[in-house]
Amino acid sequence: MDAGRNTLIFSLSRRRKPVPSTGVCPYTSGDPARTAPDPAPPVAPPPLADRQQAERFVRQFHDEQPGAGDVDSRVRQVLAEIDRTGTYEHSPGELAFGARVAWRNAARCIGRLYWRSLVVRDLRHVATADDIAAECFEHLRMAGNGGRIRPVISVFAPDRPGRPAPRIVNDQLVRYAGHRDDDGGRCGDPRSASLTEQARDLGWKREEAPFQVLPLMVRERPGERPAWYELPDGSVHEVPLSHPEHAWFAELGLRWYAVPAISDMTLEIGGVRYPAAPFNGWYMGTEIGARNLADADRYDLLPVVADRLGLDRSTERTLWRDRALVELNLAVLHSFQEAGVTMADHHTESRRFLRHIAQESRHGRATPADWSWIVPPVSGAATPVFHRYYDPVDPSLRPAFLART
């Protein structure tokens, strides 16, 4: 799921709309010379766990998990723990259920048909930056699964009253660097420019390469400089891109990584917040072919592809952008298939999303959906998700993945 949040498409990962630059968003303006990295954002002391949210979640868990035991006894236990400590600890079953339902509630995700299949790694005992980084690399290996991508979430320690938990600085576990030159030129992914500046400030060295993998940065405590870690061999599976009909496409030297693991969102379950909980599904082709490689403030490859196709770019009426976009997306789908790496196409995934809505309806549950994120960025009107309305999005719906504070 870029932005880029995956379908197993966690499409809540910033894919559809540009947003102001904050360190995890497209770099589009500013002094082209190297500047100091963004300071660490202030972290407010975590509040006490909300008693109402806690009780509501526990009752939901027991309602959907009939063999979970006596609900009233568990509610009393949880509320007493909150009164005593300001928070409470989820059981392993509650944690797994909460993470999966957070995916089910993700209004910007088209791939929620698979929410029950999410593999939940309970890593709440892992507290140091070194150990968190090691588990993130294991997450990538497990999720990559030799190309048969599986949805995985790794849940690290929660915030506790007065004790913020560690945070992962990167917006995804794998990102390509975005470098700015003194003359105003750029190399790599402009979206990662601020992250790249942070990594360089910590001592990481740049390369003049358009697909240089950024290090993982982990901040153990508020106000501390993050620790940084090169991603080890075997943790990042990349797919070289080629075209089924045009041999010259491979000469462009394009590639993309297989596992889109979002790492800058907070998982909230029953009033407890887990600020480090990287999760992934698998890509839908348009996320790479119509956004990451095509957007003007990303790799901006449509003019390059159009010129190699011999298209007339003298006027928009030739639809050169549209034609180049289709060929770029075809190359992405073809390449992942040839490499044996799981990827969905937008037509198939749109039909599956309607199946998900029908299944949820049979269980008496609404399916909130943000139309502007559910409809694919290519051939939207040719997909069934375009021609309908959806249940309204309830920002208070929990469990949920939230923008991290």
C-alpha positions as CSV (number, residue, x, y, z in Angstrom):
1,M,0.0,0.0,0.0
2,D,2.8,4.6,-1.5
3,A,1.1,6.6,0.6
4,G,1.5,5.1,-0.3
5,R,0.1,3.9,3.5
6,N,-1.4,-1.3,0.0
7,T,-3.6,-4.1,-0.5
8,L,-3.4,-5.9,0.9
9,I,-3.1,-2.5,-0.1
10,F,-3.0,-0.2,2.8
11,S,-4.0,2.7,0.7
12,L,-4.2,4.9,3.7
13,S,-0.5,5.6,3.1
14,R,-0.6,9.0,1.5
15,R,-1.2,8.0,-2.1
16,R,-3.8,10.2,-3.5
17,K,-3.5,13.8,-2.5
18,P,-0.4,16.0,-2.1
19,V,0.0,17.5,1.4
20,P,2.2,20.1,2.8
21,S,5.8,19.1,3.3
22,T,6.4,17.8,6.8
23,G,9.3,15.4,6.4
24,V,7.3,12.5,5.0
25,C,5.6,14.4,2.2
26,P,6.7,15.5,-1.3
27,Y,9.4,18.1,-1.4
28,T,8.3,20.7,-3.9
29,S,9.9,24.0,-2.9
30,G,12.5,25.7,-0.7
31,D,16.2,26.6,-0.9
32,P,17.9,24.0,-3.2
33,A,21.0,24.2,-1.1
34,R,21.5,21.7,1.7
35,T,19.7,22.9,4.9
36,A,19.5,21.6,8.4
37,P,17.1,18.7,8.9
38,D,13.7,19.2,10.5
39,P,13.9,19.2,14.3
40,A,12.3,16.3,16.2
41,P,8.6,17.1,16.6
42,P,7.6,17.7,20.2
43,V,5.8,14.8,21.8
44,A,3.2,15.6,24.3
45,P,3.1,13.4,27.4
46,P,0.8,10.5,26.7
47,P,-2.6,10.9,28.4
48,L,-4.3,8.4,30.6
49,A,-6.2,5.7,28.7
50,D,-9.8,6.6,28.0
51,R,-12.0,4.4,30.2
52,Q,-15.0,4.6,27.8
53,Q,-12.9,3.6,24.8
54,A,-11.3,0.8,26.8
55,E,-14.7,-0.6,27.8
56,R,-16.1,-0.2,24.3
57,F,-13.2,-2.1,22.8
58,V,-13.3,-4.9,25.3
59,R,-17.1,-5.4,24.7
60,Q,-16.5,-5.4,20.9
61,F,-13.8,-7.9,21.2
62,H,-16.0,-10.3,23.3
63,D,-18.9,-9.7,21.0
64,E,-16.9,-10.7,17.9
65,Q,-14.9,-13.4,19.6
66,P,-17.6,-15.6,21.3
67,G,-15.0,-17.8,23.1
68,A,-13.2,-15.0,24.8
69,G,-14.7,-15.5,28.2
70,D,-16.7,-13.4,30.6
71,V,-16.8,-9.8,29.3
72,D,-18.0,-8.1,32.5
73,S,-15.1,-9.6,34.4
74,R,-12.6,-8.4,31.8
75,V,-14.2,-4.9,31.8
76,R,-13.8,-4.7,35.6
77,Q,-10.2,-5.8,35.4
78,V,-9.4,-3.3,32.7
79,L,-11.0,-0.3,34.4
80,A,-9.4,-1.2,37.7
81,E,-6.0,-1.3,35.9
82,I,-6.6,2.1,34.4
83,D,-7.6,3.5,37.8
84,R,-4.4,2.1,39.3
85,T,-1.8,2.8,36.6
86,G,-3.4,5.2,34.1
87,T,-3.4,2.5,31.3
88,Y,-3.9,-1.2,30.8
89,E,-2.3,-4.0,28.9
90,H,-4.0,-5.8,26.0
91,S,-4.0,-9.6,26.0
92,P,-2.3,-11.1,22.9
93,G,-5.8,-11.9,21.5
94,E,-7.0,-8.4,22.1
95,L,-3.9,-6.9,20.4
96,A,-4.3,-9.1,17.3
97,F,-8.0,-8.4,17.0
98,G,-7.5,-4.7,17.5
99,A,-4.8,-4.5,14.8
100,R,-7.0,-6.4,12.3
101,V,-10.1,-4.3,13.0
102,A,-8.0,-1.1,12.6
103,W,-7.3,-2.3,9.1
104,R,-11.0,-3.1,8.6
105,N,-11.8,0.5,9.7
106,A,-9.3,2.1,7.3
107,A,-11.5,4.3,5.1
108,R,-8.8,5.0,2.6
109,C,-7.9,1.4,1.9
110,I,-9.3,-0.5,-1.0
111,G,-7.8,-3.9,0.1
112,R,-9.8,-4.5,3.3
113,L,-11.2,-7.8,2.0
114,Y,-8.1,-9.4,3.6
115,W,-8.2,-7.9,7.0
116,R,-8.5,-11.2,8.8
117,S,-5.3,-12.5,7.3
118,L,-3.1,-9.8,8.9
119,V,-0.1,-11.5,10.7
120,V,0.3,-9.7,14.1
121,R,3.7,-9.7,15.7
122,D,3.5,-8.9,19.4
123,L,6.8,-7.1,20.1
124,R,5.6,-4.9,23.0
125,H,8.6,-6.2,25.0
126,V,11.1,-4.7,22.5
127,A,12.3,-1.3,23.7
128,T,15.8,-0.4,22.5
129,A,16.5,1.2,19.1
130,D,18.8,-1.6,18.1
131,D,16.3,-4.3,18.8
132,I,13.5,-2.3,17.1
133,A,15.6,-1.9,14.0
134,A,16.4,-5.7,14.0
135,E,12.7,-6.6,14.3
136,C,11.8,-4.2,11.5
137,F,14.3,-5.9,9.2
138,E,12.8,-9.3,10.2
139,H,9.4,-7.8,9.4
140,L,10.5,-7.0,5.9
141,R,11.9,-10.5,5.4
142,M,8.8,-12.1,6.8
143,A,6.4,-10.0,4.8
144,G,8.5,-10.4,1.6
145,N,8.1,-14.2,1.9
146,G,10.1,-14.9,-1.2
147,G,7.8,-12.7,-3.3
148,R,4.5,-14.1,-2.0
149,I,3.9,-10.9,0.0
150,R,1.9,-11.4,3.2
151,P,0.3,-8.7,5.3
152,V,2.2,-8.2,8.6
153,I,2.1,-5.7,11.4
154,S,4.8,-5.5,14.1
155,V,3.5,-3.8,17.2
156,F,6.1,-2.3,19.6
157,A,5.6,-0.8,23.0
158,P,2.7,1.5,23.6
159,D,2.8,5.0,25.1
160,R,2.2,5.1,28.8
161,P,1.2,8.0,31.0
162,G,4.3,10.3,31.2
163,R,6.4,7.8,29.2
164,P,6.3,8.1,25.4
165,A,7.4,5.0,23.6
166,P,10.0,4.9,20.8
167,R,9.1,6.1,17.4
168,I,10.3,5.1,13.9
169,V,11.2,8.3,12.0
170,N,10.8,6.9,8.5
171,D,7.3,7.0,6.9
172,Q,8.0,3.6,5.4
173,L,10.5,1.0,6.4
174,V,11.9,1.1,2.8
175,R,12.1,4.5,1.0
176,Y,14.4,5.8,-1.7
177,A,16.5,8.9,-0.9
178,G,15.8,12.2,-2.4
179,H,18.9,14.4,-2.9
180,R,19.0,18.1,-3.7
181,D,22.0,19.7,-5.4
182,D,23.4,23.2,-5.0
183,D,22.3,24.1,-8.5
184,G,18.7,23.2,-7.9
185,G,18.8,19.7,-9.4
186,R,17.5,16.6,-7.8
187,C,18.2,12.9,-7.7
188,G,16.0,10.2,-6.4
189,D,12.5,10.6,-4.8
190,P,11.7,14.2,-3.9
191,R,9.2,13.0,-1.4
192,S,12.0,11.8,0.8
193,A,14.1,15.0,0.7
194,S,13.5,15.9,4.3
195,L,14.1,12.3,5.6
196,T,17.3,12.3,3.5
197,E,18.5,15.5,5.1
198,Q,17.9,14.0,8.5
199,A,19.8,10.9,7.7
200,R,22.7,12.9,6.3
201,D,22.8,15.0,9.4
202,L,23.2,11.8,11.4
203,G,26.2,10.8,9.4
204,W,24.7,8.8,6.6
205,K,26.4,9.2,3.2
206,R,24.7,10.0,-0.1
207,E,25.2,8.3,-3.4
208,E,24.4,9.7,-6.8
209,A,21.8,7.1,-7.5
210,P,18.1,7.5,-8.1
211,F,17.1,4.4,-6.1
212,Q,19.3,4.6,-3.0
213,V,17.6,3.0,0.0
214,L,17.4,5.2,3.0
215,P,18.6,4.0,6.4
216,L,16.0,3.2,9.1
217,M,15.9,5.8,11.8
218,V,14.6,5.1,15.3
219,R,14.1,7.7,18.1
220,E,14.2,5.9,21.4
221,R,13.2,8.9,23.6
222,P,11.7,12.3,22.9
223,G,14.3,14.9,22.2
224,E,17.1,12.4,21.4
225,R,18.8,12.1,18.1
226,P,17.6,9.1,16.3
227,A,19.9,6.1,15.8
228,W,20.2,5.0,12.1
229,Y,20.7,1.6,10.5
230,E,21.5,0.6,7.0
231,L,19.0,-2.0,5.8
232,P,20.9,-5.3,5.6
233,D,21.2,-7.6,2.6
234,G,18.2,-9.8,2.2
235,S,15.7,-7.4,3.9
236,V,14.8,-5.4,0.8
237,H,13.4,-7.1,-2.3
238,E,13.5,-4.9,-5.3
239,V,12.0,-5.5,-8.7
240,P,13.7,-4.2,-11.9
241,L,11.1,-2.8,-14.3
242,S,10.8,-3.9,-17.9
243,H,8.0,-3.8,-20.5
244,P,6.4,-6.8,-22.3
245,E,6.7,-5.1,-25.7
246,H,9.4,-2.4,-25.6
247,A,12.9,-3.6,-24.9
248,W,14.2,0.0,-24.4
249,F,12.2,0.2,-21.2
250,A,14.7,-1.9,-19.2
251,E,17.4,0.6,-20.3
252,L,15.8,3.2,-18.1
253,G,17.1,1.4,-15.1
254,L,13.9,1.7,-13.0
255,R,13.0,-0.5,-10.1
256,W,10.8,-0.5,-7.0
257,Y,10.7,-2.3,-3.7
258,A,8.2,-5.1,-3.1
259,V,7.0,-4.5,0.5
260,P,5.3,-1.2,1.2
261,A,5.5,-1.1,5.0
262,I,4.0,2.0,6.5
263,S,5.8,3.0,9.7
264,D,4.7,6.6,10.7
265,M,1.2,5.9,11.9
266,T,-0.1,5.2,15.4
267,L,-2.2,2.2,16.0
268,E,-4.9,3.0,18.6
269,I,-6.8,0.2,20.3
270,G,-9.2,0.8,23.1
271,G,-7.6,4.1,24.2
272,V,-4.0,2.7,24.1
273,R,-1.7,4.1,21.5
274,Y,1.1,2.2,19.8
275,P,3.3,4.8,18.0
276,A,5.6,2.2,16.4
277,A,3.6,-0.4,14.6
278,P,4.8,-0.8,11.0
279,F,2.4,-2.6,8.8
280,N,2.2,-3.7,5.2
281,G,0.0,-5.3,2.6
282,W,1.0,-5.6,-1.0
283,Y,1.1,-3.0,-3.8
284,M,-1.6,-2.2,-6.2
285,G,0.2,-1.4,-9.5
286,T,-1.2,2.1,-9.8
287,E,0.5,3.1,-6.6
288,I,3.9,2.7,-8.3
289,G,3.0,3.3,-12.0
290,A,0.5,6.2,-11.6
291,R,1.9,7.9,-8.5
292,N,5.4,7.1,-7.4
293,L,7.0,7.1,-10.8
294,A,4.6,9.4,-12.6
295,D,3.7,12.3,-10.3
296,A,5.5,15.5,-11.3
297,D,6.7,16.0,-7.7
298,R,8.0,12.4,-7.5
299,Y,10.0,10.7,-10.3
300,D,8.1,12.5,-13.1
301,L,8.7,9.9,-15.7
302,L,5.8,10.5,-18.0
303,P,7.7,12.8,-20.4
304,V,10.6,10.3,-20.5
305,V,8.3,7.4,-21.4
306,A,6.4,9.5,-23.9
307,D,9.5,10.5,-25.7
308,R,10.8,6.9,-25.9
309,L,7.3,5.9,-27.3
310,G,7.6,8.7,-29.9
311,L,4.5,10.5,-28.8
312,D,3.7,14.1,-29.7
313,R,4.0,16.3,-26.6
314,S,3.4,19.6,-28.4
315,T,-0.2,19.7,-27.1
316,E,-2.2,18.0,-24.3
317,R,-4.9,17.0,-26.9
318,T,-2.7,14.2,-28.1
319,L,-3.3,12.6,-24.7
320,W,0.4,11.7,-24.5
321,R,0.3,11.7,-20.7
322,D,-2.5,9.2,-20.7
323,R,-0.8,6.9,-23.2
324,A,2.5,7.1,-21.4
325,L,0.8,6.4,-18.1
326,V,-0.9,3.2,-19.3
327,E,2.4,1.9,-20.7
328,L,4.2,2.7,-17.4
329,N,1.5,0.9,-15.4
330,L,1.7,-2.0,-17.8
331,A,5.4,-2.3,-17.2
332,V,5.0,-2.3,-13.4
333,L,2.4,-5.1,-13.5
334,H,4.4,-7.1,-16.0
335,S,7.7,-6.7,-14.0
336,F,6.2,-7.8,-10.7
337,Q,4.5,-10.8,-12.3
338,E,7.8,-11.8,-14.1
339,A,9.6,-11.5,-10.7
340,G,7.0,-13.6,-8.9
341,V,6.1,-10.8,-6.5
342,T,2.5,-10.3,-5.4
343,M,0.8,-7.3,-6.9
344,A,-2.8,-6.4,-7.6
345,D,-4.3,-4.6,-10.6
346,H,-6.9,-1.9,-10.0
347,H,-9.7,-3.6,-11.9
348,T,-9.5,-6.8,-9.9
349,E,-9.0,-5.0,-6.6
350,S,-12.0,-2.8,-7.2
351,R,-14.2,-5.8,-7.6
352,R,-12.8,-7.4,-4.5
353,F,-13.5,-4.2,-2.5
354,L,-17.2,-4.5,-3.4
355,R,-17.1,-8.1,-2.2
356,H,-15.7,-6.8,1.1
357,I,-18.6,-4.4,1.4
358,A,-21.1,-7.2,0.8
359,Q,-19.4,-9.4,3.4
360,E,-19.4,-6.6,6.0
361,S,-23.1,-5.9,5.3
362,R,-23.9,-9.5,6.0
363,H,-22.3,-9.1,9.4
364,G,-24.4,-5.9,10.0
365,R,-21.3,-3.6,9.8
366,A,-21.0,-0.5,7.7
367,T,-17.9,0.0,5.5
368,P,-16.7,3.6,5.7
369,A,-14.8,4.6,2.6
370,D,-13.2,7.8,1.3
371,W,-14.3,7.8,-2.4
372,S,-11.3,10.0,-3.5
373,W,-8.9,7.4,-2.2
374,I,-10.8,4.2,-3.1
375,V,-11.2,5.1,-6.8
376,P,-7.9,4.2,-8.6
377,P,-5.8,7.0,-10.2
378,V,-6.0,5.3,-13.6
379,S,-9.2,4.5,-15.5
380,G,-11.3,5.3,-12.4
381,A,-14.6,5.3,-14.3
382,A,-13.8,1.9,-15.8
383,T,-13.8,0.3,-12.3
384,P,-17.0,-0.6,-10.3
385,V,-15.9,1.4,-7.3
386,F,-16.4,4.7,-9.2
387,H,-20.1,4.4,-9.7
388,R,-21.5,4.4,-6.2
389,Y,-21.6,6.2,-2.8
390,Y,-20.1,4.8,0.4
391,D,-20.9,4.9,4.1
392,P,-19.6,8.2,5.6
393,V,-16.2,8.3,7.3
394,D,-16.4,8.5,11.1
395,P,-13.2,10.0,12.4
396,S,-13.9,8.7,15.9
397,L,-14.1,5.0,14.7
398,R,-11.8,2.8,16.7
399,P,-9.6,0.8,16.6
400,A,-7.7,2.8,13.9
401,F,-4.5,3.8,12.3
402,L,-4.0,7.5,13.0
403,A,-1.6,10.2,11.9
404,R,1.1,10.2,14.5
405,T,1.6,13.1,16.9
